[in-house]
Amino acid sequence: MSFLFSSRSSKTFKPKKNIPEGSHQYELLKHAEATLGSGNLRQAVMLPEGEDLNEWIAVNTVDFFNQINMLYGTITEFCSESTCSVMSAGPRYEYHWADGTNIKKPIKCSAPKYIDYLMTWVQDQLDDETLFPSKIGVPFPKNFMSVAKTILKRLFRVYAHIYHQHFDAVMQLQEEAHLNTSFKHFIFFVQEFNLIDRRELAPLQELIEKLGSKDR
């Protein structure tokens, strides 16, 4: 949630995605912020009683997009074509971009280019009212869950890149507590609803286990 971030983090990589005030999704977001403030992240990610699972996943996906947007926004000066000529998460994991529409065949590109493609693509999905309806009574499409899973899988790659390639910069900016809290919230959420395949999480598996064991 945005309250985790200092004023220095207010620079975002892409424009922030706002949930309209007064809407049911806005109330859900407020509920999520209140439970997050309690410090119990396992409890904070659970589906609130009587709420729609798709709507809960939609609200949190928008929030994670905004969080990652802010986190990456703080370190963009350290992530350049020269420092990160490929999009990677350590030496064993490299990501090539394809969105199935504009770029059908995966292309190898620099991390800033990849993240620009990725965040623009996510933004387009979140802005699509047929995928992420913001009006009460408008149903979610049948393919909503698979789209949400793809978005979260791709957002994870930005966390993985930041941890593997830019953690020194994060520490230099004294943003590691924000990064860790945001990532822990993200991981607990995707684990609660089984939204990302375990193999996809491999680049940060050790960290995920460490965060999980601290919470037991």
Accessible surface in RSA format (square Angstrom, percent):
REM  Atomic radii and reference values for relative SASA: ProtOr
REM  Chains: A
REM  Algorithm: Lee & Richards
REM  Probe-radius: 1.40
REM  Slices: 20
REM RES _ NUM      All-atoms   Total-Side   Main-Chain    Non-polar    All polar
REM                ABS   REL    ABS   REL    ABS   REL    ABS   REL    ABS   REL
RES MET A   1     0.33   0.2   0.28   0.2   0.05   0.1   0.29   0.2   0.04   0.1
RES SER A   2    52.24  44.1  42.01  56.1  10.22  23.5  18.98  40.4  33.26  46.6
RES PHE A   3   114.74  57.4  82.66  51.2  32.07  83.5  93.79  56.9  20.95  60.0
RES LEU A   4    30.86  17.2  23.70  17.0   7.16  18.0  27.77  19.5   3.09   8.3
RES PHE A   5    21.70  10.9   1.20   0.7  20.50  53.3   1.65   1.0  20.05  57.4
RES SER A   6    47.32  40.0  33.43  44.6  13.89  32.0  44.25  94.2   3.07   4.3
RES SER A   7   102.90  87.0  81.53 108.8  21.37  49.2  56.54 120.4  46.36  64.9
RES ARG A   8   130.72  54.9 110.43  56.3  20.29  48.3  62.54  85.5  68.18  41.3
RES SER A   9     0.15   0.1   0.15   0.2   0.00   0.0   0.08   0.2   0.06   0.1
RES SER A  10    79.31  67.0  60.96  81.4  18.35  42.3  36.23  77.1  43.08  60.4
RES LYS A  11   114.24  55.7 104.11  63.9  10.13  24.1  89.50  80.6  24.74  26.4
RES THR A  12    40.98  29.1  20.99  21.3  19.99  47.6   6.36   8.5  34.62  52.3
RES PHE A  13    56.53  28.3  31.93  19.8  24.60  64.0  35.18  21.3  21.35  61.1
RES LYS A  14    37.53  18.3  34.89  21.4   2.63   6.3   9.19   8.3  28.34  30.2
RES PRO A  15    95.08  69.3  84.89  77.4  10.19  37.1  93.81  77.5   1.27   7.9
RES LYS A  16    95.21  46.4  76.01  46.6  19.20  45.7  43.69  39.3  51.52  54.9
RES LYS A  17    50.56  24.7  44.86  27.5   5.69  13.6  20.04  18.0  30.52  32.5
RES ASN A  18   106.71  73.6  89.36  86.4  17.35  41.8  29.95  72.1  76.76  74.2
RES ILE A  19    17.33   9.9   5.37   4.0  11.96  28.8   5.79   4.2  11.54  31.3
RES PRO A  20    69.26  50.5  57.89  52.8  11.36  41.3  69.15  57.1   0.10   0.6
RES GLU A  21   141.28  81.1 112.92  85.4  28.36  67.5  28.85  55.8 112.44  91.8
RES GLY A  22    68.08  84.0   0.00   N/A  68.08  84.0  36.64 100.6  31.44  70.4
RES SER A  23    16.92  14.3   9.83  13.1   7.09  16.3  15.92  33.9   1.00   1.4
RES HIS A  24    63.66  34.8  59.47  41.3   4.20  10.7  42.59  43.9  21.07  24.5
RES GLN A  25    16.54   9.2  16.32  11.9   0.22   0.5   1.71   3.6  14.83  11.2
RES TYR A  26    47.94  22.4  47.94  27.3   0.00   0.0  27.21  20.4  20.74  25.6
RES GLU A  27    98.25  56.4  93.02  70.4   5.23  12.5  38.70  74.9  59.55  48.6
RES LEU A  28     5.30   3.0   4.06   2.9   1.24   3.1   5.15   3.6   0.14   0.4
RES LEU A  29    25.30  14.1  25.30  18.1   0.00   0.0  25.30  17.8   0.00   0.0
RES LYS A  30    88.30  43.1  83.78  51.4   4.52  10.8  50.53  45.5  37.77  40.2
RES HIS A  31    76.51  41.8  68.98  47.9   7.53  19.3  45.88  47.3  30.63  35.6
RES ALA A  32     2.25   2.1   2.06   3.2   0.20   0.4   2.10   3.0   0.15   0.4
RES GLU A  33    37.71  21.7  34.24  25.9   3.47   8.3   8.27  16.0  29.44  24.0
RES ALA A  34    73.49  67.6  48.66  75.1  24.83  56.5  61.50  86.6  11.99  31.8
RES THR A  35    38.89  27.7  35.63  36.1   3.26   7.8  38.79  52.1   0.09   0.1
RES LEU A  36    12.80   7.1   4.36   3.1   8.45  21.2   4.39   3.1   8.41  22.6
RES GLY A  37    56.47  69.6   0.00   N/A  56.47  69.6  25.93  71.2  30.54  68.4
RES SER A  38    83.40  70.5  41.15  54.9  42.25  97.3  48.95 104.2  34.45  48.3
RES GLY A  39    59.78  73.7   0.00   N/A  59.78  73.7  34.59  94.9  25.19  56.4
RES ASN A  40    66.20  45.6  59.78  57.8   6.42  15.5  22.44  54.0  43.76  42.3
RES LEU A  41    13.34   7.4  13.19   9.4   0.14   0.4  13.19   9.3   0.14   0.4
RES ARG A  42    82.37  34.6  82.01  41.8   0.36   0.9  43.39  59.3  38.99  23.6
RES GLN A  43   110.97  62.1 103.84  75.9   7.13  17.0  25.47  54.2  85.50  64.8
RES ALA A  44     4.29   3.9   0.44   0.7   3.85   8.8   0.63   0.9   3.67   9.7
RES VAL A  45     1.02   0.7   0.66   0.6   0.36   0.9   1.02   0.9   0.00   0.0
RES MET A  46    97.29  50.4  93.19  61.7   4.10   9.8  68.08  57.9  29.21  38.7
RES LEU A  47    65.68  36.6  46.55  33.3  19.13  48.1  46.55  32.7  19.13  51.5
RES PRO A  48    19.35  14.1   9.43   8.6   9.92  36.1  18.94  15.6   0.41   2.5
RES GLU A  49   177.24 101.8 143.85 108.8  33.39  79.5  64.92 125.6 112.32  91.7
RES GLY A  50    84.79 104.6   0.00   N/A  84.79 104.6  42.75 117.3  42.04  94.2
RES GLU A  51    47.28  27.1  34.47  26.1  12.81  30.5   2.03   3.9  45.25  36.9
RES ASP A  52    72.01  50.4  62.06  61.8   9.95  23.5  31.32  73.7  40.69  40.6
RES LEU A  53    65.66  36.6  62.05  44.4   3.61   9.1  62.05  43.6   3.61   9.7
RES ASN A  54    40.90  28.2  40.35  39.0   0.56   1.3   0.96   2.3  39.95  38.6
RES GLU A  55    29.65  17.0  29.65  22.4   0.00   0.0   1.42   2.7  28.24  23.1
RES TRP A  56     0.39   0.2   0.39   0.2   0.00   0.0   0.39   0.2   0.00   0.0
RES ILE A  57     0.20   0.1   0.20   0.1   0.00   0.0   0.20   0.1   0.00   0.0
RES ALA A  58     1.68   1.5   1.57   2.4   0.11   0.3   1.68   2.4   0.00   0.0
RES VAL A  59     0.47   0.3   0.21   0.2   0.26   0.6   0.47   0.4   0.00   0.0
RES ASN A  60     1.58   1.1   1.36   1.3   0.22   0.5   0.22   0.5   1.36   1.3
RES THR A  61     0.00   0.0   0.00   0.0   0.00   0.0   0.00   0.0   0.00   0.0
RES VAL A  62     8.20   5.4   8.20   7.4   0.00   0.0   8.20   7.1   0.00   0.0
RES ASP A  63    11.07   7.8   9.87   9.8   1.20   2.8   1.44   3.4   9.63   9.6
RES PHE A  64     0.22   0.1   0.22   0.1   0.00   0.0   0.22   0.1   0.00   0.0
RES PHE A  65     0.00   0.0   0.00   0.0   0.00   0.0   0.00   0.0   0.00   0.0
RES ASN A  66    10.74   7.4  10.52  10.2   0.22   0.5   3.76   9.0   6.99   6.8
RES GLN A  67     1.64   0.9   1.46   1.1   0.19   0.4   1.62   3.5   0.02   0.0
RES ILE A  68     0.27   0.2   0.27   0.2   0.00   0.0   0.27   0.2   0.00   0.0
RES ASN A  69     0.02   0.0   0.02   0.0   0.00   0.0   0.02   0.1   0.00   0.0
RES MET A  70    16.26   8.4  16.26  10.8   0.00   0.0  14.94  12.7   1.32   1.7
RES LEU A  71     6.35   3.5   4.81   3.4   1.55   3.9   4.81   3.4   1.55   4.2
RES TYR A  72     1.45   0.7   1.45   0.8   0.00   0.0   0.16   0.1   1.29   1.6
RES GLY A  73     0.00   0.0   0.00   N/A   0.00   0.0   0.00   0.0   0.00   0.0
RES THR A  74    15.11  10.7   4.70   4.8  10.42  24.8   8.34  11.2   6.77  10.2
RES ILE A  75     0.44   0.3   0.44   0.3   0.00   0.0   0.44   0.3   0.00   0.0
RES THR A  76    32.42  23.1  24.61  24.9   7.81  18.6  20.51  27.6  11.90  18.0
RES GLU A  77   131.62  75.6  94.31  71.3  37.32  88.8  42.21  81.6  89.42  73.0
RES PHE A  78    57.30  28.7  49.79  30.8   7.51  19.5  54.24  32.9   3.06   8.8
RES CYS A  79     5.46   4.1   0.00   0.0   5.46  12.8   0.00   0.0   5.46   5.9
RES SER A  80    38.45  32.5  34.64  46.2   3.81   8.8  35.69  76.0   2.76   3.9
RES GLU A  81   110.07  63.2 102.69  77.7   7.38  17.6  61.40 118.8  48.67  39.7
RES SER A  82   101.91  86.1  68.35  91.2  33.56  77.3  56.70 120.7  45.21  63.3
RES THR A  83    92.68  65.9  56.63  57.4  36.05  85.9  64.19  86.2  28.48  43.1
RES CYS A  84     9.20   7.0   3.89   4.3   5.30  12.5   6.10  15.5   3.10   3.3
RES SER A  85    75.73  64.0  62.18  83.0  13.55  31.2  32.58  69.4  43.15  60.4
RES VAL A  86    43.17  28.4  41.83  37.9   1.34   3.2  41.83  36.3   1.34   3.6
RES MET A  87     0.34   0.2   0.00   0.0   0.34   0.8   0.00   0.0   0.34   0.5
RES SER A  88    16.05  13.6  16.05  21.4   0.00   0.0   6.83  14.5   9.23  12.9
RES ALA A  89     0.49   0.5   0.00   0.0   0.49   1.1   0.00   0.0   0.49   1.3
RES GLY A  90    10.22  12.6   0.00   N/A  10.22  12.6   8.58  23.5   1.64   3.7
RES PRO A  91   147.61 107.6 101.90  92.9  45.70 166.1 115.61  95.4  32.00 198.9
RES ARG A  92   194.55  81.7 161.21  82.2  33.35  79.4  66.70  91.2 127.86  77.5
RES TYR A  93    58.77  27.4  55.94  31.8   2.83   7.4  48.84  36.7   9.93  12.2
RES GLU A  94    83.82  48.1  55.00  41.6  28.82  68.6  21.97  42.5  61.85  50.5
RES TYR A  95    23.33  10.9  20.51  11.7   2.82   7.3  21.53  16.2   1.81   2.2
RES HIS A  96    80.16  43.8  61.65  42.8  18.51  47.4  41.62  42.9  38.54  44.8
RES TRP A  97     3.12   1.3   3.05   1.5   0.07   0.2   2.04   1.1   1.08   1.8
RES ALA A  98    20.28  18.7  15.56  24.0   4.72  10.7  15.56  21.9   4.72  12.5
RES ASP A  99    25.78  18.1  10.18  10.1  15.60  36.9   1.62   3.8  24.16  24.1
RES GLY A 100    51.38  63.4   0.00   N/A  51.38  63.4  30.82  84.6  20.56  46.0
RES THR A 101   100.95  71.8  87.96  89.2  12.99  31.0  63.31  85.0  37.64  56.9
RES ASN A 102   131.25  90.5  96.83  93.6  34.42  82.9  26.53  63.9 104.71 101.2
RES ILE A 103    32.85  18.7  29.48  22.0   3.37   8.1  32.85  23.7   0.00   0.0
RES LYS A 104   156.12  76.2 131.72  80.8  24.41  58.1  74.97  67.5  81.15  86.4
RES LYS A 105   170.27  83.1 164.74 101.1   5.53  13.2 110.55  99.5  59.72  63.6
RES PRO A 106    83.59  60.9  65.41  59.6  18.18  66.1  65.41  54.0  18.18 113.0
RES ILE A 107    64.10  36.5  60.51  45.1   3.59   8.6  64.10  46.2   0.00   0.0
RES LYS A 108   130.18  63.5 101.10  62.0  29.08  69.2  52.13  46.9  78.05  83.1
RES CYS A 109    18.01  13.6   9.53  10.6   8.48  19.9  17.61  44.6   0.40   0.4
RES SER A 110     7.60   6.4   3.18   4.2   4.42  10.2   3.18   6.8   4.42   6.2
RES ALA A 111     0.00   0.0   0.00   0.0   0.00   0.0   0.00   0.0   0.00   0.0
RES PRO A 112    25.97  18.9  23.55  21.5   2.42   8.8  23.98  19.8   1.99  12.4
RES LYS A 113    93.11  45.4  90.16  55.3   2.96   7.0  45.72  41.1  47.40  50.5
RES TYR A 114     0.33   0.2   0.33   0.2   0.00   0.0   0.00   0.0   0.33   0.4
RES ILE A 115     0.00   0.0   0.00   0.0   0.00   0.0   0.00   0.0   0.00   0.0
RES ASP A 116    52.38  36.7  52.24  52.0   0.14   0.3   9.35  22.0  43.02  42.9
RES TYR A 117    64.91  30.3  59.41  33.8   5.49  14.3  41.21  31.0  23.70  29.2
RES LEU A 118     0.00   0.0   0.00   0.0   0.00   0.0   0.00   0.0   0.00   0.0
RES MET A 119     0.00   0.0   0.00   0.0   0.00   0.0   0.00   0.0   0.00   0.0
RES THR A 120    54.27  38.6  54.27  55.0   0.00   0.0  50.60  68.0   3.66   5.5
RES TRP A 121    37.11  14.9  34.33  16.6   2.77   6.5  29.43  15.7   7.67  12.4
RES VAL A 122     0.00   0.0   0.00   0.0   0.00   0.0   0.00   0.0   0.00   0.0
RES GLN A 123    30.54  17.1  30.54  22.3   0.00   0.0   7.26  15.4  23.29  17.7
RES ASP A 124    85.30  59.7  76.02  75.7   9.28  21.9  21.74  51.2  63.56  63.4
RES GLN A 125    29.61  16.6  28.96  21.2   0.65   1.6   0.65   1.4  28.96  22.0
RES LEU A 126     2.97   1.7   0.00   0.0   2.97   7.5   0.00   0.0   2.97   8.0
RES ASP A 127    82.48  57.8  60.42  60.1  22.06  52.2  27.52  64.8  54.96  54.8
RES ASP A 128    53.53  37.5  45.12  44.9   8.42  19.9  16.79  39.5  36.74  36.6
RES GLU A 129    78.87  45.3  72.67  55.0   6.20  14.8  49.50  95.7  29.38  24.0
RES THR A 130   102.92  73.2  90.95  92.2  11.97  28.5  86.41 116.1  16.50  24.9
RES LEU A 131    20.04  11.2  20.04  14.3   0.00   0.0  20.04  14.1   0.00   0.0
RES PHE A 132    13.69   6.9   7.89   4.9   5.80  15.1   8.27   5.0   5.43  15.5
RES PRO A 133     3.65   2.7   1.21   1.1   2.44   8.9   1.21   1.0   2.44  15.1
RES SER A 134    30.13  25.5  21.52  28.7   8.61  19.8  12.57  26.8  17.56  24.6
RES LYS A 135   137.93  67.3 127.74  78.4  10.19  24.3 100.60  90.6  37.33  39.8
RES ILE A 136   141.44  80.5 111.26  82.9  30.18  72.7 117.65  84.7  23.79  64.6
RES GLY A 137    75.42  93.0   0.00   N/A  75.42  93.0  41.24 113.2  34.18  76.6
RES VAL A 138    67.91  44.7  57.09  51.7  10.82  26.1  58.59  50.9   9.31  25.3
RES PRO A 139   108.35  79.0  91.83  83.7  16.52  60.1 101.42  83.7   6.93  43.1
RES PHE A 140    36.59  18.3  15.54   9.6  21.05  54.8  15.58   9.4  21.01  60.1
RES PRO A 141    38.48  28.0  22.79  20.8  15.69  57.0  34.88  28.8   3.60  22.4
RES LYS A 142   214.47 104.6 174.92 107.3  39.55  94.2 130.82 117.8  83.65  89.1
RES ASN A 143    77.14  53.2  70.13  67.8   7.01  16.9  35.72  86.0  41.41  40.0
RES PHE A 144     0.92   0.5   0.92   0.6   0.00   0.0   0.92   0.6   0.00   0.0
RES MET A 145    54.00  28.0  52.78  34.9   1.22   2.9  52.53  44.7   1.47   2.0
RES SER A 146    66.66  56.3  61.06  81.5   5.59  12.9  49.48 105.4  17.17  24.1
RES VAL A 147    22.24  14.6  19.43  17.6   2.81   6.8  22.24  19.3   0.00   0.0
RES ALA A 148     0.00   0.0   0.00   0.0   0.00   0.0   0.00   0.0   0.00   0.0
RES LYS A 149    85.41  41.7  84.26  51.7   1.15   2.7  33.45  30.1  51.95  55.3
RES THR A 150    39.93  28.4  38.31  38.8   1.62   3.9  16.36  22.0  23.57  35.6
RES ILE A 151     0.00   0.0   0.00   0.0   0.00   0.0   0.00   0.0   0.00   0.0
RES LEU A 152     0.00   0.0   0.00   0.0   0.00   0.0   0.00   0.0   0.00   0.0
RES LYS A 153    62.00  30.2  61.92  38.0   0.08   0.2  15.42  13.9  46.58  49.6
RES ARG A 154    31.36  13.2  31.36  16.0   0.00   0.0   0.00   0.0  31.36  19.0
RES LEU A 155     0.00   0.0   0.00   0.0   0.00   0.0   0.00   0.0   0.00   0.0
RES PHE A 156     0.02   0.0   0.02   0.0   0.00   0.0   0.02   0.0   0.00   0.0
RES ARG A 157    30.03  12.6  30.03  15.3   0.00   0.0   0.00   0.0  30.03  18.2
RES VAL A 158     0.00   0.0   0.00   0.0   0.00   0.0   0.00   0.0   0.00   0.0
RES TYR A 159     0.22   0.1   0.22   0.1   0.00   0.0   0.22   0.2   0.00   0.0
RES ALA A 160     0.00   0.0   0.00   0.0   0.00   0.0   0.00   0.0   0.00   0.0
RES HIS A 161     0.38   0.2   0.38   0.3   0.00   0.0   0.38   0.4   0.00   0.0
RES ILE A 162     1.61   0.9   1.61   1.2   0.00   0.0   1.61   1.2   0.00   0.0
RES TYR A 163    27.54  12.9  15.85   9.0  11.69  30.4  15.98  12.0  11.56  14.3
RES HIS A 164    81.03  44.3  48.42  33.7  32.62  83.4  39.16  40.4  41.88  48.7
RES GLN A 165    75.23  42.1  46.28  33.8  28.95  68.9   5.90  12.6  69.32  52.6
RES HIS A 166     9.71   5.3   7.59   5.3   2.12   5.4   5.32   5.5   4.39   5.1
RES PHE A 167    59.09  29.6  56.46  35.0   2.63   6.9  56.46  34.2   2.63   7.5
RES ASP A 168   120.58  84.5 113.18 112.6   7.41  17.5  38.11  89.7  82.47  82.2
RES ALA A 169     7.88   7.2   5.59   8.6   2.28   5.2   6.42   9.0   1.46   3.9
RES VAL A 170     4.10   2.7   4.10   3.7   0.00   0.0   4.10   3.6   0.00   0.0
RES MET A 171    96.99  50.2  87.05  57.6   9.94  23.7  77.53  65.9  19.46  25.8
RES GLN A 172   135.39  75.7 101.49  74.2  33.89  80.7  46.71  99.4  88.68  67.3
RES LEU A 173    32.40  18.0  29.88  21.4   2.52   6.3  32.40  22.8   0.00   0.0
RES GLN A 174   143.47  80.2 125.42  91.7  18.05  43.0  32.67  69.5 110.80  84.0
RES GLU A 175     2.76   1.6   2.50   1.9   0.26   0.6   2.20   4.3   0.56   0.5
RES GLU A 176    56.53  32.5  56.53  42.8   0.00   0.0  21.93  42.4  34.61  28.3
RES ALA A 177    66.68  61.3  59.42  91.7   7.26  16.5  65.80  92.7   0.88   2.3
RES HIS A 178    38.59  21.1  38.22  26.6   0.37   1.0  16.08  16.6  22.51  26.2
RES LEU A 179     0.11   0.1   0.11   0.1   0.00   0.0   0.11   0.1   0.00   0.0
RES ASN A 180    49.26  34.0  48.82  47.2   0.43   1.0  13.36  32.1  35.90  34.7
RES THR A 181    46.31  32.9  43.28  43.9   3.03   7.2  22.94  30.8  23.37  35.3
RES SER A 182     0.00   0.0   0.00   0.0   0.00   0.0   0.00   0.0   0.00   0.0
RES PHE A 183     0.00   0.0   0.00   0.0   0.00   0.0   0.00   0.0   0.00   0.0
RES LYS A 184    36.52  17.8  36.52  22.4   0.00   0.0   9.73   8.8  26.79  28.5
RES HIS A 185     2.58   1.4   2.58   1.8   0.00   0.0   0.16   0.2   2.41   2.8
RES PHE A 186     0.00   0.0   0.00   0.0   0.00   0.0   0.00   0.0   0.00   0.0
RES ILE A 187     0.50   0.3   0.50   0.4   0.00   0.0   0.50   0.4   0.00   0.0
RES PHE A 188     1.02   0.5   0.88   0.5   0.14   0.4   0.88   0.5   0.14   0.4
RES PHE A 189     0.00   0.0   0.00   0.0   0.00   0.0   0.00   0.0   0.00   0.0
RES VAL A 190     2.34   1.5   1.08   1.0   1.27   3.0   1.08   0.9   1.26   3.4
RES GLN A 191    77.51  43.3  52.92  38.7  24.59  58.6  31.56  67.2  45.95  34.8
RES GLU A 192    77.53  44.5  47.55  36.0  29.99  71.4   8.55  16.5  68.99  56.3
RES PHE A 193    39.25  19.6  19.40  12.0  19.85  51.6  25.59  15.5  13.66  39.1
RES ASN A 194   119.39  82.3 110.52 106.8   8.87  21.4  27.47  66.1  91.92  88.8
RES LEU A 195     5.72   3.2   1.58   1.1   4.14  10.4   2.56   1.8   3.16   8.5
RES ILE A 196    10.92   6.2   0.32   0.2  10.61  25.6   2.77   2.0   8.16  22.1
RES ASP A 197    72.08  50.5  54.98  54.7  17.10  40.4  29.85  70.3  42.23  42.1
RES ARG A 198   165.50  69.5 157.52  80.3   7.97  19.0  67.16  91.8  98.33  59.6
RES ARG A 199   192.29  80.7 178.09  90.8  14.20  33.8  86.31 118.0 105.98  64.2
RES GLU A 200    46.36  26.6  40.58  30.7   5.78  13.8  14.11  27.3  32.25  26.3
RES LEU A 201    11.70   6.5  11.70   8.4   0.00   0.0  11.70   8.2   0.00   0.0
RES ALA A 202    36.72  33.8  25.38  39.2  11.34  25.8  26.09  36.7  10.63  28.1
RES PRO A 203    13.93  10.2   2.47   2.3  11.46  41.7   3.88   3.2  10.05  62.5
RES LEU A 204    10.01   5.6   7.34   5.3   2.67   6.7  10.01   7.0   0.00   0.0
RES GLN A 205    38.51  21.5  37.56  27.5   0.95   2.3  31.41  66.8   7.11   5.4
RES GLU A 206   151.29  86.9 143.98 108.9   7.31  17.4  56.15 108.6  95.14  77.7
RES LEU A 207    36.94  20.6  32.46  23.2   4.48  11.3  35.55  25.0   1.39   3.7
RES ILE A 208     7.10   4.0   5.28   3.9   1.82   4.4   5.28   3.8   1.82   4.9
RES GLU A 209    96.43  55.4  87.70  66.3   8.73  20.8  45.05  87.1  51.38  41.9
RES LYS A 210   123.04  60.0 117.51  72.1   5.53  13.2  68.75  61.9  54.29  57.8
RES LEU A 211    12.66   7.0  12.66   9.1   0.00   0.0  12.66   8.9   0.00   0.0
RES GLY A 212     6.02   7.4   0.00   N/A   6.02   7.4   5.86  16.1   0.16   0.4
RES SER A 213    61.66  52.1  47.54  63.4  14.13  32.5  33.67  71.7  28.00  39.2
RES LYS A 214   145.90  71.2 108.91  66.8  36.99  88.1  75.93  68.3  69.97  74.5
RES ASP A 215    52.11  36.5  24.86  24.7  27.25  64.4   5.53  13.0  46.58  46.5
RES ARG A 216   221.19  92.9 153.36  78.2  67.84 161.5  99.81 136.4 121.38  73.6
END  Absolute sums over single chains surface
CHAIN  1 A    10722.3       8545.4       2176.8       5708.1       5014.2
END  Absolute sums over all chains
TOTAL         10722.3       8545.4       2176.8       5708.1       5014.2
